[in-house]
Amino acid sequence: MRPQLGEPHAERRVTLERIESYAPERSVRIEELGERLGLRRADLGVFRKFYGLDRLRFDPGLGLVDLLRPAARAALAALPEGGRVDYLAYAHVTQAVAPADVDVAQLVRDDLGLTGTEAFGLSHQACVSSLGAIEILGELLRAEGGEGAYALMVTGEQAYSPSVQLIPNTAIMADAAASCLVTLDGDGDVVRSFVTRTLGEYAQWLELTPEQSTEYGEQYAGRIAEVIHQAVAEAGLTLDEVDLVIPHNVNKLAWRQTVKEIGIDPEKVFLDNVPVYSHTFASDVFVNYTTLREAGRLVDGAHYLLVSAGLGATFGAMVITHRAAGDD
């Protein structure tokens, strides 16, 4: 039997049983980071006035596992009796998040007491890695998962040095983490589609010539628009049927340009968290999701578009249909 128009294909029926996020309590104004990042007053003025940044969460004294633990434990609280976590994927942006002999995914698995869970790391899609990890975990569950099988996506990193905290003329990175409990045919949000595009010619981000950087900037909004339109089409929807875009927090200027390219009402793109959290490593869309959920702004049966872009350069869009069963 063929699926009805607008219904996700059975093979794609990944469900997000619980999404949680965590950010350190310590919040600083961007001006407090000026000396650390080598930013002059004029530079900081651009980030504040044009990019929409104000404050961000930043706690150098917090350990990486301590950052990841709260969201992961909260997501695992939705694991039903008899359920088991077969896979844990730690999706990260920075290639070296720990010394070479330290496997962060296994550290997190052991910290959570997930005996028998296969834990591994995922990267190379930068800030799209967390969305990509959900897709991969779904494929693993379809291929090898049995009755009661779940997977856990964990993401979160720290701005441990100025070189990873500052993306020149673009963003100031902050600390945050998120986690998502994934299964097949569960009661949570339904993943309707996921689309990515990678522009490999910009892979060596720190070594791009000024001309390449300009070229990338000119393509940015158009490439995001492409993945958004394809993801919405593959979900069997139109943009008008999408209730809200839940984006990454790169900056407000980039999103204003992207909104024009997409041809969507600016009010349908959630940017309230840009001045509160700034941009985080692959966690933005989930931080924004939980903010909306806690504010009662996620509607049962409504469709939402998770969108992110990563240096290197990857663009990703995922359409989900919210189901309120897991909101309490």
TIVEX-278383 format. One record per residue (C-alpha): x, y, z. Coordinates in pm, 1 decimal. Example, Ala and Ser with C-alpha at 12.3 -4.5 7.8 and 13.67 -1.06 7.14 Angstrom:
BEGIN
<node u="1230.0" v="-450.0" w="780.0"/>
<node u="1367.0" v="-106.0" w="714.0"/>
END
This chain:
BEGIN
<node u="0.0" v="0.0" w="0.0"/>
<node u="142.4" v="337.9" w="-100.8"/>
<node u="167.4" v="604.4" w="172.5"/>
<node u="-88.7" v="885.5" w="152.5"/>
<node u="30.3" v="1226.8" w="36.9"/>
<node u="170.7" v="1415.5" w="333.0"/>
<node u="237.6" v="1103.6" w="536.1"/>
<node u="599.2" v="994.6" w="605.2"/>
<node u="707.7" v="677.5" w="429.1"/>
<node u="723.1" v="379.1" w="665.1"/>
<node u="1096.8" v="338.0" w="601.9"/>
<node u="1157.7" v="694.1" w="722.7"/>
<node u="947.0" v="674.2" w="1037.1"/>
<node u="1213.1" v="777.1" w="1284.3"/>
<node u="1061.6" v="932.6" w="1594.3"/>
<node u="1221.1" v="1169.3" w="1842.8"/>
<node u="1092.0" v="1051.1" w="2177.9"/>
<node u="1250.0" v="1323.6" w="2387.5"/>
<node u="1465.8" v="1627.4" w="2311.3"/>
<node u="1650.5" v="1800.6" w="2592.7"/>
<node u="1911.9" v="2072.8" w="2613.4"/>
<node u="2140.9" v="2224.6" w="2872.2"/>
<node u="2344.4" v="2543.4" w="2897.7"/>
<node u="2574.2" v="2646.3" w="3184.1"/>
<node u="2433.1" v="2901.5" w="3426.4"/>
<node u="2724.5" v="3139.2" w="3372.9"/>
<node u="2620.4" v="3404.6" w="3123.5"/>
<node u="2851.1" v="3679.6" w="2995.9"/>
<node u="2806.6" v="3983.9" w="2776.2"/>
<node u="2998.8" v="3966.5" w="2448.9"/>
<node u="3205.3" v="4268.8" w="2555.2"/>
<node u="3353.3" v="4058.7" w="2836.0"/>
<node u="3513.2" v="3838.5" w="2570.0"/>
<node u="3665.6" v="4121.2" w="2368.7"/>
<node u="4019.2" v="4087.7" w="2502.6"/>
<node u="4012.9" v="3706.1" w="2490.0"/>
<node u="3904.1" v="3709.0" w="2125.2"/>
<node u="4108.6" v="4006.9" w="2014.5"/>
<node u="3798.1" v="4204.4" w="1920.2"/>
<node u="3801.7" v="4582.4" w="1925.2"/>
<node u="3508.5" v="4790.9" w="2044.3"/>
<node u="3405.2" v="4850.1" w="1682.6"/>
<node u="3409.6" v="4475.1" w="1613.6"/>
<node u="3193.4" v="4406.6" w="1916.1"/>
<node u="2960.3" v="4682.9" w="1803.7"/>
<node u="2906.5" v="4501.4" w="1474.2"/>
<node u="2826.6" v="4175.4" w="1654.1"/>
<node u="2578.8" v="4355.7" w="1878.2"/>
<node u="2411.2" v="4600.9" w="1638.0"/>
<node u="2406.3" v="4405.2" w="1311.9"/>
<node u="2438.8" v="4040.3" w="1414.3"/>
<node u="2204.1" v="4065.4" w="1713.2"/>
<node u="2432.6" v="3915.6" w="1978.7"/>
<node u="2414.9" v="4023.8" w="2343.2"/>
<node u="2497.3" v="3748.8" w="2591.8"/>
<node u="2613.5" v="3387.8" w="2578.8"/>
<node u="2672.4" v="3094.5" w="2812.4"/>
<node u="3041.4" v="3036.4" w="2876.1"/>
<node u="3193.9" v="2839.8" w="3165.8"/>
<node u="3562.3" v="2742.4" w="3118.3"/>
<node u="3560.7" v="2563.9" w="3453.5"/>
<node u="3298.4" v="2309.4" w="3353.1"/>
<node u="3415.7" v="1966.3" w="3238.2"/>
<node u="3297.6" v="1835.4" w="2900.9"/>
<node u="3115.2" v="1532.7" w="3043.7"/>
<node u="2957.6" v="1759.2" w="3305.4"/>
<node u="2826.0" v="1973.8" w="3020.4"/>
<node u="2684.5" v="1674.6" w="2832.4"/>
<node u="2535.6" v="1486.6" w="3127.3"/>
<node u="2220.5" v="1688.8" w="3219.8"/>
<node u="2056.0" v="1683.7" w="2876.1"/>
<node u="2148.9" v="1319.8" w="2818.1"/>
<node u="2004.2" v="1207.1" w="3149.4"/>
<node u="1688.0" v="1408.8" w="3094.0"/>
<node u="1636.4" v="1252.4" w="2750.7"/>
<node u="1696.5" v="902.9" w="2890.8"/>
<node u="1421.8" v="963.0" w="3145.8"/>
<node u="1175.2" v="905.6" w="2858.6"/>
<node u="1308.4" v="552.7" w="2800.3"/>
<node u="1017.5" v="320.8" w="2879.7"/>
<node u="1040.3" v="17.5" w="3100.0"/>
<node u="1185.7" v="-265.1" w="2894.1"/>
<node u="1347.6" v="-29.0" w="2645.6"/>
<node u="1719.7" v="-41.9" w="2581.9"/>
<node u="1967.8" v="198.8" w="2424.4"/>
<node u="2152.5" v="11.0" w="2152.5"/>
<node u="2350.0" v="308.0" w="2018.9"/>
<node u="2489.8" v="634.9" w="2146.6"/>
<node u="2622.2" v="886.7" w="1893.0"/>
<node u="2823.6" v="1183.2" w="2009.9"/>
<node u="2792.3" v="1442.0" w="1733.4"/>
<node u="3061.3" v="1708.3" w="1749.1"/>
<node u="3189.6" v="1996.7" w="1538.5"/>
<node u="3549.9" v="2046.5" w="1645.5"/>
<node u="3763.9" v="1753.1" w="1536.5"/>
<node u="3970.2" v="1745.1" w="1856.3"/>
<node u="3732.5" v="1779.9" w="2149.6"/>
<node u="3959.9" v="1578.4" w="2380.1"/>
<node u="4309.6" v="1425.2" w="2379.5"/>
<node u="4359.8" v="1160.3" w="2111.3"/>
<node u="4346.8" v="873.7" w="2362.2"/>
<node u="4011.1" v="984.4" w="2507.5"/>
<node u="3689.1" v="857.3" w="2348.0"/>
<node u="3423.4" v="1106.7" w="2457.8"/>
<node u="3134.5" v="891.6" w="2333.5"/>
<node u="3246.4" v="602.8" w="2551.9"/>
<node u="3303.1" v="833.6" w="2848.4"/>
<node u="2946.9" v="960.1" w="2819.6"/>
<node u="2809.5" v="608.5" w="2777.6"/>
<node u="2987.2" v="490.4" w="3090.9"/>
<node u="2885.3" v="801.5" w="3284.4"/>
<node u="2522.0" v="731.3" w="3197.4"/>
<node u="2553.8" v="366.1" w="3297.4"/>
<node u="2453.7" v="238.6" w="2952.7"/>
<node u="2606.8" v="-107.0" w="2972.7"/>
<node u="2611.5" v="-282.5" w="2636.8"/>
<node u="2544.4" v="31.5" w="2433.1"/>
<node u="2761.5" v="81.6" w="2124.9"/>
<node u="2901.9" v="433.8" w="2149.1"/>
<node u="3073.7" v="626.1" w="1871.8"/>
<node u="3151.0" v="979.1" w="1757.8"/>
<node u="3031.4" v="1160.9" w="1445.8"/>
<node u="3170.8" v="1474.2" w="1287.3"/>
<node u="3268.3" v="1618.1" w="945.4"/>
<node u="2931.9" v="1790.0" w="898.6"/>
<node u="3016.5" v="2059.9" w="1151.1"/>
<node u="2698.5" v="2207.2" w="1304.3"/>
<node u="2480.2" v="1978.5" w="1090.7"/>
<node u="2637.0" v="1672.4" w="1257.9"/>
<node u="2363.2" v="1646.5" w="1520.9"/>
<node u="2085.5" v="1631.6" w="1261.1"/>
<node u="2292.7" v="1389.1" w="1055.3"/>
<node u="2342.1" v="1170.1" w="1361.1"/>
<node u="1965.6" v="1131.2" w="1398.5"/>
<node u="1945.8" v="1007.9" w="1040.3"/>
<node u="2229.9" v="759.7" w="1096.2"/>
<node u="2084.6" v="629.5" w="1421.8"/>
<node u="1754.1" v="571.7" w="1246.5"/>
<node u="1927.8" v="368.6" w="977.8"/>
<node u="2110.3" v="161.6" w="1240.3"/>
<node u="1787.3" v="93.0" w="1426.4"/>
<node u="1618.0" v="-17.2" w="1103.7"/>
<node u="1908.3" v="-242.1" w="1009.0"/>
<node u="1986.7" v="-401.4" w="1343.8"/>
<node u="1747.0" v="-283.2" w="1613.7"/>
<node u="1488.7" v="-518.9" w="1752.4"/>
<node u="1184.2" v="-474.2" w="1971.7"/>
<node u="1240.0" v="-205.9" w="2235.1"/>
<node u="1552.2" v="-63.9" w="2068.3"/>
<node u="1640.3" v="302.6" w="2113.1"/>
<node u="1934.5" v="526.1" w="2035.0"/>
<node u="2068.1" v="839.4" w="2198.4"/>
<node u="2209.6" v="1139.0" w="2012.1"/>
<node u="2435.2" v="1354.4" w="2228.4"/>
<node u="2586.8" v="1682.4" w="2120.4"/>
<node u="2769.7" v="1964.0" w="2292.9"/>
<node u="3111.2" v="2123.8" w="2306.1"/>
<node u="3290.4" v="2405.3" w="2477.5"/>
<node u="3454.2" v="2714.4" w="2334.3"/>
<node u="3781.0" v="2606.2" w="2491.2"/>
<node u="4008.1" v="2841.4" w="2296.9"/>
<node u="3975.2" v="3171.9" w="2109.9"/>
<node u="4051.0" v="2994.6" w="1781.5"/>
<node u="3733.5" v="2785.3" w="1806.3"/>
<node u="3518.7" v="3045.9" w="1981.2"/>
<node u="3540.3" v="3317.1" w="1716.4"/>
<node u="3422.8" v="3272.1" w="1358.7"/>
<node u="3547.2" v="3601.0" w="1211.5"/>
<node u="3274.9" v="3832.7" w="1086.1"/>
<node u="3014.7" v="3565.9" w="1157.1"/>
<node u="2963.1" v="3431.5" w="1509.5"/>
<node u="3088.4" v="3396.5" w="1865.7"/>
<node u="3051.6" v="3038.7" w="1988.1"/>
<node u="2899.8" v="2953.3" w="2325.4"/>
<node u="2871.6" v="2649.5" w="2552.1"/>
<node u="2562.0" v="2426.5" w="2536.3"/>
<node u="2461.7" v="2063.7" w="2497.3"/>
<node u="2159.7" v="1868.8" w="2377.7"/>
<node u="2038.4" v="1513.5" w="2355.9"/>
<node u="1767.5" v="1328.5" w="2170.7"/>
<node u="1618.9" v="985.6" w="2239.3"/>
<node u="1545.0" v="819.5" w="1906.0"/>
<node u="1344.2" v="512.0" w="1811.4"/>
<node u="1127.5" v="376.8" w="1528.1"/>
<node u="749.1" v="411.3" w="1526.2"/>
<node u="740.6" v="562.9" w="1874.0"/>
<node u="503.4" v="823.2" w="2015.1"/>
<node u="737.9" v="1121.1" w="1974.5"/>
<node u="790.9" v="1373.6" w="1697.2"/>
<node u="797.4" v="1213.9" w="1352.3"/>
<node u="1094.2" v="1285.6" w="1124.6"/>
<node u="936.1" v="1343.3" w="785.1"/>
<node u="1247.7" v="1429.9" w="583.5"/>
<node u="1613.7" v="1520.6" w="608.3"/>
<node u="1822.1" v="1684.4" w="335.9"/>
<node u="2188.5" v="1788.3" w="332.0"/>
<node u="2420.0" v="1954.3" w="82.6"/>
<node u="2797.8" v="1978.3" w="118.1"/>
<node u="3014.8" v="2222.7" w="-78.2"/>
<node u="3348.1" v="2046.6" w="-58.4"/>
<node u="3536.7" v="2329.5" w="-225.0"/>
<node u="3510.2" v="2521.0" w="103.9"/>
<node u="3632.1" v="2235.0" w="324.4"/>
<node u="3953.9" v="2411.2" w="428.4"/>
<node u="3765.5" v="2688.5" w="602.6"/>
<node u="4061.5" v="2853.2" w="776.4"/>
<node u="4261.3" v="2854.5" w="453.8"/>
<node u="4006.6" v="3008.5" w="218.5"/>
<node u="4124.3" v="3300.7" w="13.0"/>
<node u="3933.9" v="3631.7" w="48.1"/>
<node u="3779.7" v="3560.7" w="-289.6"/>
<node u="3658.3" v="3217.0" w="-177.9"/>
<node u="3516.7" v="3361.8" w="144.0"/>
<node u="3323.8" v="3621.2" w="-52.6"/>
<node u="3199.4" v="3354.6" w="-292.8"/>
<node u="3081.2" v="3137.8" w="-5.1"/>
<node u="2899.7" v="3429.2" w="154.4"/>
<node u="2719.8" v="3498.3" w="-172.0"/>
<node u="2604.2" v="3134.2" w="-194.3"/>
<node u="2508.2" v="3092.8" w="172.1"/>
<node u="2142.0" v="3198.8" w="169.8"/>
<node u="2072.8" v="3027.2" w="-161.0"/>
<node u="2213.2" v="2695.6" w="-45.3"/>
<node u="2009.0" v="2701.1" w="275.6"/>
<node u="1701.0" v="2783.3" w="70.0"/>
<node u="1769.8" v="2483.0" w="-154.8"/>
<node u="1782.2" v="2230.0" w="128.2"/>
<node u="1478.3" v="2386.4" w="295.6"/>
<node u="1264.4" v="2369.0" w="-16.8"/>
<node u="1373.6" v="2010.7" w="-88.2"/>
<node u="1316.4" v="1895.6" w="270.7"/>
<node u="968.8" v="2049.2" w="274.0"/>
<node u="885.8" v="1890.2" w="-62.1"/>
<node u="1012.0" v="1547.2" w="48.5"/>
<node u="795.7" v="1578.3" w="360.0"/>
<node u="492.0" v="1616.3" w="134.1"/>
<node u="429.2" v="1971.1" w="256.9"/>
<node u="446.4" v="2332.1" w="144.1"/>
<node u="620.7" v="2613.8" w="329.4"/>
<node u="281.1" v="2753.8" w="421.3"/>
<node u="211.6" v="2431.0" w="610.6"/>
<node u="528.6" v="2465.6" w="819.8"/>
<node u="436.1" v="2625.1" w="1150.1"/>
<node u="782.3" v="2753.0" w="1241.0"/>
<node u="1146.0" v="2735.6" w="1133.5"/>
<node u="1371.5" v="2638.0" w="1424.1"/>
<node u="1717.4" v="2749.5" w="1309.7"/>
<node u="2076.5" v="2754.4" w="1423.8"/>
<node u="2177.5" v="3080.0" w="1593.9"/>
<node u="2461.0" v="3189.0" w="1366.2"/>
<node u="2345.8" v="3553.1" w="1367.6"/>
<node u="2039.0" v="3760.7" w="1284.4"/>
<node u="2188.9" v="3927.8" w="977.9"/>
<node u="2253.7" v="3596.0" w="803.0"/>
<node u="1899.5" v="3484.8" w="877.4"/>
<node u="1742.5" v="3807.7" w="755.4"/>
<node u="1918.0" v="3751.7" w="422.8"/>
<node u="1814.8" v="3385.6" w="418.9"/>
<node u="1452.3" v="3467.0" w="496.1"/>
<node u="1437.4" v="3683.3" w="183.9"/>
<node u="1589.0" v="3404.5" w="-23.8"/>
<node u="1343.6" v="3144.8" w="109.6"/>
<node u="1043.1" v="3370.7" w="63.9"/>
<node u="896.6" v="3307.6" w="409.0"/>
<node u="733.5" v="3534.2" w="666.0"/>
<node u="1013.6" v="3653.8" w="903.0"/>
<node u="781.7" v="3587.0" w="1196.8"/>
<node u="798.1" v="3216.2" w="1115.5"/>
<node u="1172.6" v="3198.4" w="1191.0"/>
<node u="1253.9" v="3173.6" w="1563.3"/>
<node u="1547.3" v="3404.5" w="1638.1"/>
<node u="1468.1" v="3502.8" w="1997.9"/>
<node u="1756.3" v="3295.9" w="2133.9"/>
<node u="2032.4" v="3459.6" w="1926.7"/>
<node u="2088.9" v="3738.7" w="2184.6"/>
<node u="2042.4" v="3496.4" w="2474.9"/>
<node u="2261.3" v="3198.6" w="2381.3"/>
<node u="2449.8" v="3302.7" w="2064.8"/>
<node u="2573.2" v="3020.7" w="1839.2"/>
<node u="2655.5" v="2683.0" w="1994.3"/>
<node u="2829.8" v="2375.1" w="1857.5"/>
<node u="2558.4" v="2168.6" w="1679.8"/>
<node u="2312.4" v="2224.8" w="1966.2"/>
<node u="2128.3" v="2540.2" w="1856.6"/>
<node u="1822.2" v="2381.9" w="1699.2"/>
<node u="1759.7" v="2167.9" w="2007.7"/>
<node u="1815.8" v="2456.0" w="2250.7"/>
<node u="1562.1" v="2651.9" w="2046.8"/>
<node u="1323.6" v="2355.5" w="2033.3"/>
<node u="1322.4" v="2313.9" w="2411.4"/>
<node u="1279.5" v="2689.8" w="2459.9"/>
<node u="970.4" v="2679.0" w="2238.3"/>
<node u="837.5" v="2368.5" w="2411.0"/>
<node u="877.4" v="2518.7" w="2756.5"/>
<node u="697.6" v="2831.3" w="2637.6"/>
<node u="406.1" v="2619.2" w="2513.6"/>
<node u="467.4" v="2719.1" w="2151.5"/>
<node u="493.7" v="2369.7" w="2001.7"/>
<node u="154.0" v="2255.9" w="1877.7"/>
<node u="43.9" v="1893.9" w="1859.3"/>
<node u="30.4" v="1789.9" w="1493.6"/>
<node u="212.0" v="2099.8" w="1365.9"/>
<node u="511.8" v="2077.9" w="1134.8"/>
<node u="850.1" v="2230.1" w="1219.5"/>
<node u="1164.7" v="2281.2" w="1017.9"/>
<node u="1503.0" v="2233.2" w="1187.9"/>
<node u="1776.8" v="2409.8" w="992.3"/>
<node u="2151.7" v="2433.8" w="1041.0"/>
<node u="2467.4" v="2511.5" w="846.4"/>
<node u="2824.6" v="2415.5" w="921.4"/>
<node u="3166.1" v="2533.4" w="820.4"/>
<node u="3324.5" v="2320.5" w="559.1"/>
<node u="3051.9" v="2361.9" w="419.1"/>
<node u="2734.6" v="2161.1" w="491.7"/>
<node u="2371.6" v="2272.9" w="493.7"/>
<node u="2095.7" v="2063.5" w="649.7"/>
<node u="1719.7" v="2077.8" w="696.5"/>
<node u="1491.2" v="1833.5" w="879.8"/>
<node u="1111.1" v="1846.0" w="885.7"/>
<node u="936.4" v="1703.5" w="1190.0"/>
<node u="575.0" v="1671.5" w="1296.8"/>
<node u="531.8" v="1744.0" w="1665.6"/>
<node u="337.3" v="1510.3" w="1887.6"/>
<node u="266.9" v="1646.3" w="2233.9"/>
<node u="268.3" v="1311.2" w="2413.0"/>
<node u="626.0" v="1370.2" w="2537.1"/>
<node u="590.0" v="1736.3" w="2637.6"/>
<node u="514.2" v="1674.1" w="3003.5"/>
END
